[in-house]
Every structure is written in structure tokens, then in C-alpha cells.
Amino acid sequence: MKNSSKKFNGSESLKLTAKEPLKELKSSESPQNDDLIITEVPDSIIKTLESRIGHMCVKKDESDEVGPTCNMASVPGAVTQRSCVYGGARVVLMPITDAIHLVHGPIGCASCTWDIRGSRSSGEELYKKGFSTNLQEKDIVFGGEKKLFDTIIELNGIYNPAAIFVYSTCVVGLIGDDLKSVCREAGKITKCHIISVQSEGFRSFNKSLGHQLACDAMLDQLIGTGKPGLDQKSTVSTQKNSPTLNIVGEFNVAGDLWAIKPLIEKMGITVQSTITGDSCVEEIANAHRADLNIVQCQKSSNYLARQMEQKYSIPHLKANFFGIEDTAKSLILIADFFQDQHPEIREIADKIIETEINKVRSEISHYKTKLTGKKVTVYVGGNKAWSLIRAFEELGMKVIMTGTQNGLPEDYQRIMETVSEGTLVVDDANSMELAKLLKKYHPDLIVSGAKEKYMAHKLGIPFCDFNHDRISSFASFQGFINFAKEVDRAVSSPVWKLTSKYYRGIVKNE
């Protein structure tokens, strides 16, 4: 396929359309502002890093599906914001609520493990406790296997967990501790699931490998080990012929699962397990009994769904419960899957959708009036980089720039299929590149994670957190109302009237 993408070389102004060139601020125009002084990012930073040029492209027309260069090691000196393989593994597994998550490595690798990703629980809280073997210098010299074994035995005696996930870190990979052997021996003694996760951070420059390794750990050591007949947390009575499904790649950030699950249960479908938000070990152990897998976060969990289809013959569907239109499409997709055996489900789904959409339209009309025409920059995880675009369009807003730090070719293919003509797509932007692009584009809102929050504020740009530190659920129909409120609260805040007009791109230095 011909590459019709326009590559960004840092020396030319980006354009949304041919009629509306974006204004570029030159360093010579930078005023001395007493209220807010930000060092101008020189053009030469982008010009000199020639290997970064291919990581930015503008969609030229509707047939343009070739995204930026991606899935490569970050350029030395670029100060990437990427996470490591271990980070990718723990974000998939740590929402399992009744398990201990033990980090085998120095204490620093266990940072933020007590409540990672803002994943919420309706029951057990054990997953919020952080545990580490706290390897010291003598452990590095003589090995940490005995320390790990003793730690597992001690934790099992104190907490009696349903499972213990043991994560390998860079140091452990370097000194050669046999994680699998230690976990296997400890499992014989404790009679508990002791699950090894070979997640050494240096194994790849992309944390997506960590997602895969976490999925492999569940596939090889947990899924398929459950005993039939055990009660599930589903509020729907499990009947012999009742259809069942797993919600894969939903981590219950800010309670998102609690907005999705009731809709599925109202359709008469039993949720066998959620992998892994608000889940327990026994549910995931019985996940192989489901009739269908629906994949919410396709970035982290497509691999798991494909492997379960190959191993257990469970088909899977890709779903998206962010936004009105995509939530409705996902419910219809599920209903149509069960249409032959359960034709009544489609009728129930249609009624749910009609009722919920009427309610949502009424609730968001006020916000849509205020937000229509506003420009948005989205810089988030791979899945959200495309799944949020339709949601913003439903509020009358336009995404002018989107990107991710750990995108794979299939992620950018989805992004290029979803974005409109003139949208900039960026891969693995470092903070200096991102700051310059924000000043060039002047969006009315940036949606990203905590690392970009204060950069946006210093540039006088409203910010909305759609990462894992947020406290409001944005999923499903009710979540979209929360989303509209949050976006309006950020964009319409009077504080932005007090920021420097220069840095909002309204005036130039006189």
C-alpha cells in the first residue's frame, strides 16, 4: 500500500486542513512574562533527531492507513516516558483482589503496588497491599532464591491468600534466580497457587511484552484449574442453558466494570469472570467455562483472547464501552452472537439501548452546547488512543492529535482508520516534543496521564485524566455522562482566563 502519510520534520507548520494552517510560535517571539516563564523548545531538537521524524505523521486523506514508525527502542537521549516489561505485567495482574502480588527484586521496583491503576474492588482488599523480597547486596552476590522461598511461606501463613503472583525484575534476571522452581516447591508446601511471572524489565523496550507474559502466566498456571459448581459473584442466577461470557481486559479503573456488568446481566447473560478487574482467583480459574470472551482493552488482552480461543475453543469479540455509539454497538454485537440459541437477548438489548440513549442525550445536551467545536489532544494508552475519538465526536469536539507511548503496528492501524483527515499521530513522544506540539496545535483540552498533567497546566492547557489515577467512571452510558461533566469542568474552568494569553496562542509579543 502506498504511504500517503505526510511526515513531520519539525521545520514546517502542521495543518489541520488546507484552509486552516496552524500558527507556529517562534523562539524569537517569546516574551518575558512575569506570571509564567517557560523555556522555548528549540526547533533544532526535533530537526537533529532524524530517527524520530518517522514517528510522526499526519493523516492525509480517508484512504491513508499507514501510521507512524513504531515498536522500536526509544532514541538515546530522548528521555522516553515508557514503562518497562515488569510494569506491563503488573498492571494486568494486580487487580486480582484476593491474591498477594510479590515483587522479587529491590524495594524500588515495588513502588506504587499498593493501589496500582485505581482498580477498585467490591470485596477483597488484599491486592492493595504491597510486598517485596527487598533484595540487598548480599542477595545479589549469593542469590535470592532462599529469601524468596522463605518470603512466600511466611506470607502464605499470615494472609492465607487464594494465590501468590511472584514477579521477576531486572536484577533477578541478571543473577539467574530460578523463579519457576522456587514457586513450584513453595506451592507443594502451601497447597496454594504460587504463580511465577517472568517479567524482567529489560526483556523488551515495549511494556506490551509484559502484558503478554502476564497473560501467559494466567494461561499456563491458573485458567483451567478451577473446580466446577463454585459460586460466582454474578448477581444473575446461573442456569444450565444460560449464556456466559468473560469480560477480558477490563480492570475496573474508577469502577468502570460496575457500569458495564449490569448491562450485560440485564440481557440475561452471566458474567463468568472479569480478567482482571474486581476479580478473584477462583473466577479466573474457571474462565475456560465461558461461551464467549469480549475484549475491552485490546492493547493488553487480545493475546489472551486469541490463546483461549485456540486452547479452549472460546470465540472472542472486540468491544468498546467508552461512548454512546460504541457502547450500543458492543451490546448489539454480544446479543447477535447469542441470537441463534437466545433470540430474546437482542430484543432486550434494543430496549436497554433505547432507554439509556434517551437518558444520556438529555443529560449531556447542556455540555455538548458548550463543548462543540473545541479541539482535543489525546495522548494515552494504545486502546484509548482510538476508542476515545468517537466519544469526543459525540460531544461535538474534534481530536486534532493523538498518540501513544507503546503502540504496536495494529494499534496505529486502528488509529489511522478512526481519525479524520489532518489529524497528527505521534508515537513515543518525549516531553520536549510533546510540549512543542502542544504549543503548535493549541488544543482546548489534552487527555492523558499524570506525567503530562503539569506540563499541560504550565502551558495553560486544560487537562483531563483518562489514565489510571482518575476517580470517576467513564464507561458505559452513565459513565459518558460523567465524562461529559469532567471534560466541561476542565475546559470551562475560569482559571484559564488568568493564564498568559501568549502561551494560549492568542497574542504575540508586541
Salt bridges, closest charged atoms under 4 A:
GLU24 OE1 - LYS26 NZ 3.39
GLU24 OE2 - LYS440 NZ 3.10
GLU40 OE1 - LYS439 NZ 2.85
ASP43 OD1 - LYS436 NZ 2.52
GLU62 OE1 - LYS59 NZ 3.93
GLU125 OE1 - LYS128 NZ 3.45
ASP139 OD2 - LYS147 NZ 3.15
ASP150 OD2 - LYS146 NZ 2.88
ASP177 OD2 - HIS104 NE2 2.93
GLU185 OE2 - LYS188 NZ 3.36
GLU200 OE1 - ARG203 NH1 3.66
ASP256 OD2 - ARG470 NH2 2.54
ASP278 OD1 - LYS233 NZ 3.36
GLU309 OE1 - HIS316 ND1 2.72
GLU325 OE2 - LYS329 NZ 2.87
ASP336 OD1 - ARG346 NH1 2.81
GLU344 OE2 - HIS342 ND1 3.70
GLU347 OE2 - LYS351 NZ 3.62
ASP350 OD1 - ARG346 NE 3.01
GLU393 OE1 - ARG390 NH1 3.11
ASP411 OD2 - LYS299 NZ 3.08
ASP427 OD2 - HIS55 ND1 2.81
ASP428 OD1 - ARG82 NE 3.56
GLU433 OE1 - ARG52 NH2 2.80
GLU486 OE1 - ARG489 NH1 2.84
ASP488 OD2 - LYS370 NZ 3.24
